[in-house]
Amino acid sequence: MENTQDKTSTVVAPIKLTPGAIEQLAAIRRQENIPDEYGLRVGVKGGGCSGFSYILGFDLPQEGDDLFEVNGVKVLMNKAHAIYLLGMEIDFVNGLDNRGFKFNNPNASSTCGCGTSFAA
């Protein structure tokens, strides 16, 4: 008798979302009536005061994307961006002097004061 094994594999998501970020993303999805087929796009683009800036927003899957589920959130990421984002944590800060998404990226060799751009 042949041994059949389940050939599904688990792909570890390259990023982490804190509970605060997940809560804020869910609130944005509700407020903006974003359809379920949209996922959270996380990526990078050239520009910003340090060389790269982060992409964060809801989008439809595109060719060249990897799809991950992070704590119940569907995350879309262009395969080429993973090298810049591996191990990154996205948090939501709601303080007196700062409010918004915060990117804690271990791959950044330097970041700027605004916290939304970095050098690799």
Buried (B, 14 or more C-beta within 10 A) or exposed (E): EEEEEEEEEEEEBBBBBBEBBBEBBEEEBEEEEBEEEBBBBBBBEEEBEBBBBBBBEBBEBEEEBBEBEBEEBBBBBBEEBBEBBBEBBBBBBEEEEEEBBBBBBEBBEEBBEEBBBBBB
